[in-house]
Every structure is written in C-alpha cells, then in structure tokens.
Amino acid sequence: MQAKHALPPVSAGRRGVAVAIIVCRAPGRWVVSRRAMRLLQPVAFLFCLLVAGCSHPSATSHRESGVLLLDNRGGFSHAGRRIALRADGSYTDTTYTDVIGDGHTKKGHYTFNSERTHLILSPQSGEAQDLIRVDYGGQQYWVQEADRERITKSSESWLRQISVRVVP
C-alpha cells in the first residue's frame, strides 16, 4: 500500500505535544494512522455522549415514569406549586418560590373520579383539597370549584398563570 497523499506531522506548540495525522488514499479506501486514531477516539466518545445526552428525555421534561406532574411554573412572579401524582395513588405537593430553601412539601394520597375530571388530594395531615379539571386553550388546568367558570374568561389570564396545569 503506497500513500498517494500524506500530511506532514504538525507540532502543537511549546509543550512538546506533536500531532501526526496521516491520511492515505489506498486503492478503494482511506487509511488513518494509529496515532490519529488514538486522538480521534476520545473526540468520537465525547460526541457520542453529547448526542446521547441531548436525545435522552431531559430533566426539564417534568414527566417521570409513572408520574403525572401538575405545575404552575411559578417561583418569581408568583408562588410556585408542583403536584406529582404517582401511579400507586400517592402524591407530593410542593410549594416553592425563587428564594432558596423556601419550599414546603406535603405528601398524601389522591383519587380521581371515573372521568378523571375531579381530583381529591388527601394529605397525611390537614384537610383534603378538591380540584376540578378545566380544559381551556389547549391546556388542562386543575382549579378549585369556585374558579371553574372564571378560568375560561379571557380576562382571567392571571388565574390561568397561577393555576396548576398538566406539564407535557
């Protein structure tokens, strides 16, 4: 096998790291030197990690396996609330703000009616809370009975902003 095109070794600078990538065109195929392969393997590995990391469902996806998340995406302009409904009937209700350490969490059990339009959150201590599903503008909001009609009014954007909704 005779090299038709060969690049001379290139020095990377004062540190003495020499890079020698020799690419040869043999009849019908390309040949890359062993030194070049040693340099390209870590780059290829990092590229694969990047692709795998970007293709995995992100942590911001908010939908864990077997968990339905309701969130109002608050924290700065209004108090945040995130309710994680697990498949085993338990839930975690977390209120939060933009202040670190200012979150509070309640745990308990929940039940849906047969049409999944009425959610009852029963905390381990305290009163149960009833939430009604309202579909509006392509979103699924969960509000108290008193807000059921209000949330569908165009003037109630603030109520829609502070109400928990299904996180896609």
BALOBA-1460 file (C-alpha; in Angstrom, 3 decimals):
// residues 168
<rec num="1" residu="m" x="0.000" y="0.000" z="0.000"/>
<rec num="2" residu="q" x="1.501" y="3.271" z="-1.094"/>
<rec num="3" residu="a" x="0.424" y="6.667" z="0.204"/>
<rec num="4" residu="k" x="-0.762" y="8.999" z="-2.510"/>
<rec num="5" residu="h" x="-1.452" y="11.938" z="-0.190"/>
<rec num="6" residu="a" x="0.246" y="12.341" z="3.148"/>
<rec num="7" residu="l" x="0.180" y="15.283" z="5.514"/>
<rec num="8" residu="p" x="3.392" y="16.022" z="7.379"/>
<rec num="9" residu="p" x="3.364" y="15.861" z="11.182"/>
<rec num="10" residu="v" x="2.254" y="19.133" z="12.780"/>
<rec num="11" residu="s" x="3.628" y="20.397" z="16.088"/>
<rec num="12" residu="a" x="1.073" y="21.717" z="18.598"/>
<rec num="13" residu="g" x="3.404" y="24.156" z="20.292"/>
<rec num="14" residu="r" x="5.876" y="24.506" z="23.133"/>
<rec num="15" residu="r" x="4.542" y="21.708" z="25.305"/>
<rec num="16" residu="g" x="6.030" y="19.107" z="23.033"/>
<rec num="17" residu="v" x="2.731" y="17.555" z="22.044"/>
<rec num="18" residu="a" x="3.087" y="16.516" z="18.468"/>
<rec num="19" residu="v" x="0.088" y="15.675" z="16.353"/>
<rec num="20" residu="a" x="0.684" y="13.480" z="13.382"/>
<rec num="21" residu="i" x="-2.394" y="12.668" z="11.374"/>
<rec num="22" residu="i" x="-1.515" y="10.773" z="8.282"/>
<rec num="23" residu="v" x="-4.360" y="10.037" z="5.943"/>
<rec num="24" residu="c" x="-3.568" y="7.888" z="2.955"/>
<rec num="25" residu="r" x="-5.725" y="7.085" z="-0.012"/>
<rec num="26" residu="a" x="-5.227" y="3.438" z="-0.836"/>
<rec num="27" residu="p" x="-6.993" y="1.889" z="-3.781"/>
<rec num="28" residu="g" x="-10.706" y="1.976" z="-2.841"/>
<rec num="29" residu="r" x="-10.323" y="3.027" z="0.829"/>
<rec num="30" residu="w" x="-8.949" y="5.583" z="3.267"/>
<rec num="31" residu="v" x="-6.257" y="4.690" z="5.791"/>
<rec num="32" residu="v" x="-5.746" y="6.625" z="9.036"/>
<rec num="33" residu="s" x="-2.615" y="6.238" z="11.138"/>
<rec num="34" residu="r" x="-2.729" y="4.666" z="14.608"/>
<rec num="35" residu="r" x="-1.698" y="7.925" z="16.218"/>
<rec num="36" residu="a" x="-4.585" y="9.690" z="14.518"/>
<rec num="37" residu="m" x="-6.987" y="7.001" z="15.715"/>
<rec num="38" residu="r" x="-5.777" y="7.445" z="19.310"/>
<rec num="39" residu="l" x="-6.557" y="11.147" z="19.017"/>
<rec num="40" residu="l" x="-9.925" y="10.685" z="17.328"/>
<rec num="41" residu="q" x="-11.274" y="8.044" z="19.740"/>
<rec num="42" residu="p" x="-11.801" y="10.450" z="22.690"/>
<rec num="43" residu="v" x="-13.378" y="13.006" z="20.358"/>
<rec num="44" residu="a" x="-15.744" y="10.371" z="18.965"/>
<rec num="45" residu="f" x="-16.565" y="9.212" z="22.508"/>
<rec num="46" residu="l" x="-17.385" y="12.774" z="23.635"/>
<rec num="47" residu="f" x="-19.519" y="13.288" z="20.540"/>
<rec num="48" residu="c" x="-21.486" y="10.115" z="21.345"/>
<rec num="49" residu="l" x="-22.002" y="11.306" z="24.934"/>
<rec num="50" residu="l" x="-23.260" y="14.646" z="23.661"/>
<rec num="51" residu="v" x="-25.697" y="13.010" z="21.255"/>
<rec num="52" residu="a" x="-26.924" y="10.559" z="23.904"/>
<rec num="53" residu="g" x="-27.311" y="13.343" z="26.470"/>
<rec num="54" residu="c" x="-29.306" y="15.530" z="24.114"/>
<rec num="55" residu="s" x="-31.570" y="12.738" z="22.938"/>
<rec num="56" residu="h" x="-32.485" y="11.493" z="26.430"/>
<rec num="57" residu="p" x="-35.724" y="12.923" z="27.876"/>
<rec num="58" residu="s" x="-34.482" y="15.921" z="29.770"/>
<rec num="59" residu="a" x="-34.904" y="16.603" z="33.422"/>
<rec num="60" residu="t" x="-36.994" y="19.607" z="32.424"/>
<rec num="61" residu="s" x="-39.394" y="17.233" z="30.698"/>
<rec num="62" residu="h" x="-41.199" y="17.003" z="34.042"/>
<rec num="63" residu="r" x="-42.773" y="13.653" z="33.252"/>
<rec num="64" residu="e" x="-41.177" y="10.852" z="35.168"/>
<rec num="65" residu="s" x="-42.082" y="7.240" z="34.617"/>
<rec num="66" residu="g" x="-45.494" y="6.616" z="36.165"/>
<rec num="67" residu="v" x="-45.844" y="10.214" z="37.375"/>
<rec num="68" residu="l" x="-48.283" y="12.883" z="36.211"/>
<rec num="69" residu="l" x="-46.999" y="16.351" z="37.024"/>
<rec num="70" residu="l" x="-49.158" y="19.393" z="37.591"/>
<rec num="71" residu="d" x="-47.249" y="22.668" z="37.886"/>
<rec num="72" residu="n" x="-47.956" y="26.385" z="37.640"/>
<rec num="73" residu="r" x="-44.320" y="27.202" z="36.774"/>
<rec num="74" residu="g" x="-44.114" y="29.855" z="39.420"/>
<rec num="75" residu="g" x="-41.293" y="30.999" z="41.613"/>
<rec num="76" residu="f" x="-40.560" y="34.579" z="40.623"/>
<rec num="77" residu="s" x="-43.745" y="36.458" z="39.741"/>
<rec num="78" residu="h" x="-45.982" y="34.203" z="41.813"/>
<rec num="79" residu="a" x="-45.679" y="31.319" z="44.256"/>
<rec num="80" residu="g" x="-44.931" y="28.040" z="42.548"/>
<rec num="81" residu="r" x="-46.783" y="24.804" z="43.092"/>
<rec num="82" residu="r" x="-45.901" y="21.352" z="41.759"/>
<rec num="83" residu="i" x="-48.036" y="18.276" z="42.359"/>
<rec num="84" residu="a" x="-46.573" y="14.891" z="41.411"/>
<rec num="85" residu="l" x="-49.261" y="12.212" z="41.126"/>
<rec num="86" residu="r" x="-47.742" y="8.733" z="41.255"/>
<rec num="87" residu="a" x="-49.289" y="5.599" z="39.778"/>
<rec num="88" residu="d" x="-49.537" y="3.977" z="43.236"/>
<rec num="89" residu="g" x="-52.067" y="6.621" z="44.401"/>
<rec num="90" residu="s" x="-49.625" y="8.745" z="46.405"/>
<rec num="91" residu="y" x="-48.745" y="12.357" z="45.685"/>
<rec num="92" residu="t" x="-46.258" y="15.037" z="46.644"/>
<rec num="93" residu="d" x="-47.413" y="18.670" z="46.715"/>
<rec num="94" residu="t" x="-44.531" y="21.143" z="46.754"/>
<rec num="95" residu="t" x="-44.872" y="24.914" z="47.045"/>
<rec num="96" residu="y" x="-41.836" y="26.993" z="46.166"/>
<rec num="97" residu="t" x="-40.580" y="30.494" z="45.396"/>
<rec num="98" residu="d" x="-37.409" y="31.878" z="43.883"/>
<rec num="99" residu="v" x="-35.865" y="32.016" z="47.391"/>
<rec num="100" residu="i" x="-33.610" y="29.019" z="48.024"/>
<rec num="101" residu="g" x="-34.887" y="26.805" z="50.832"/>
<rec num="102" residu="d" x="-38.341" y="28.377" z="50.832"/>
<rec num="103" residu="g" x="-40.164" y="25.258" z="49.624"/>
<rec num="104" residu="h" x="-42.705" y="23.226" z="51.566"/>
<rec num="105" residu="t" x="-43.790" y="19.687" z="50.748"/>
<rec num="106" residu="k" x="-46.935" y="17.787" z="51.675"/>
<rec num="107" residu="k" x="-47.483" y="14.108" z="50.996"/>
<rec num="108" residu="g" x="-50.599" y="12.030" z="50.891"/>
<rec num="109" residu="h" x="-52.927" y="10.044" z="48.651"/>
<rec num="110" residu="y" x="-55.154" y="11.142" z="45.798"/>
<rec num="111" residu="t" x="-58.206" y="9.844" z="43.997"/>
<rec num="112" residu="f" x="-59.805" y="10.646" z="40.644"/>
<rec num="113" residu="n" x="-63.424" y="10.200" z="39.685"/>
<rec num="114" residu="s" x="-64.112" y="7.776" z="36.830"/>
<rec num="115" residu="e" x="-63.940" y="10.523" z="34.151"/>
<rec num="116" residu="r" x="-60.709" y="11.934" z="35.627"/>
<rec num="117" residu="t" x="-62.273" y="15.392" z="35.908"/>
<rec num="118" residu="h" x="-62.289" y="15.608" z="39.716"/>
<rec num="119" residu="l" x="-59.124" y="15.172" z="41.793"/>
<rec num="120" residu="i" x="-59.139" y="14.848" z="45.571"/>
<rec num="121" residu="l" x="-55.821" y="15.393" z="47.353"/>
<rec num="122" residu="s" x="-55.837" y="13.884" z="50.851"/>
<rec num="123" residu="p" x="-52.712" y="14.935" z="52.756"/>
<rec num="124" residu="q" x="-51.319" y="12.915" z="55.645"/>
<rec num="125" residu="s" x="-52.349" y="15.767" z="57.941"/>
<rec num="126" residu="g" x="-54.854" y="18.516" z="57.247"/>
<rec num="127" residu="e" x="-57.925" y="18.917" z="55.075"/>
<rec num="128" residu="a" x="-58.488" y="17.318" z="51.694"/>
<rec num="129" residu="q" x="-58.491" y="19.584" z="48.657"/>
<rec num="130" residu="d" x="-60.816" y="19.142" z="45.678"/>
<rec num="131" residu="l" x="-59.568" y="20.206" z="42.248"/>
<rec num="132" residu="i" x="-61.678" y="20.266" z="39.091"/>
<rec num="133" residu="r" x="-60.227" y="19.791" z="35.605"/>
<rec num="134" residu="v" x="-60.929" y="22.599" z="33.144"/>
<rec num="135" residu="d" x="-59.741" y="22.301" z="29.540"/>
<rec num="136" residu="y" x="-59.095" y="25.736" z="28.055"/>
<rec num="137" residu="g" x="-56.879" y="26.953" z="25.235"/>
<rec num="138" residu="g" x="-55.219" y="23.583" z="24.691"/>
<rec num="139" residu="q" x="-54.213" y="23.328" z="28.376"/>
<rec num="140" residu="q" x="-55.603" y="21.171" z="31.160"/>
<rec num="141" residu="y" x="-55.965" y="23.297" z="34.325"/>
<rec num="142" residu="w" x="-56.823" y="21.986" z="37.787"/>
<rec num="143" residu="v" x="-58.675" y="24.561" z="39.897"/>
<rec num="144" residu="q" x="-60.993" y="24.764" z="42.875"/>
<rec num="145" residu="e" x="-64.733" y="24.632" z="42.202"/>
<rec num="146" residu="a" x="-65.095" y="28.392" z="42.795"/>
<rec num="147" residu="d" x="-62.678" y="29.132" z="39.921"/>
<rec num="148" residu="r" x="-64.174" y="26.671" z="37.429"/>
<rec num="149" residu="e" x="-66.066" y="29.281" z="35.377"/>
<rec num="150" residu="r" x="-63.642" y="32.170" z="35.933"/>
<rec num="151" residu="i" x="-60.631" y="30.441" z="34.383"/>
<rec num="152" residu="t" x="-62.328" y="30.266" z="30.966"/>
<rec num="153" residu="k" x="-62.852" y="34.052" z="30.774"/>
<rec num="154" residu="s" x="-60.364" y="35.862" z="28.552"/>
<rec num="155" residu="s" x="-59.790" y="38.497" z="31.269"/>
<rec num="156" residu="e" x="-58.550" y="35.862" z="33.754"/>
<rec num="157" residu="s" x="-55.012" y="35.359" z="32.423"/>
<rec num="158" residu="w" x="-53.592" y="35.848" z="35.938"/>
<rec num="159" residu="l" x="-55.750" y="32.979" z="37.274"/>
<rec num="160" residu="r" x="-54.531" y="30.739" z="34.436"/>
<rec num="161" residu="q" x="-50.943" y="31.708" z="35.224"/>
<rec num="162" residu="i" x="-51.162" y="30.771" z="38.913"/>
<rec num="163" residu="s" x="-53.269" y="27.612" z="38.429"/>
<rec num="164" residu="v" x="-51.613" y="24.201" z="38.188"/>
<rec num="165" residu="r" x="-51.746" y="22.552" z="34.799"/>
<rec num="166" residu="v" x="-50.544" y="19.317" z="33.266"/>
<rec num="167" residu="v" x="-46.905" y="19.537" z="32.280"/>
<rec num="168" residu="p" x="-46.310" y="17.960" z="28.852"/>
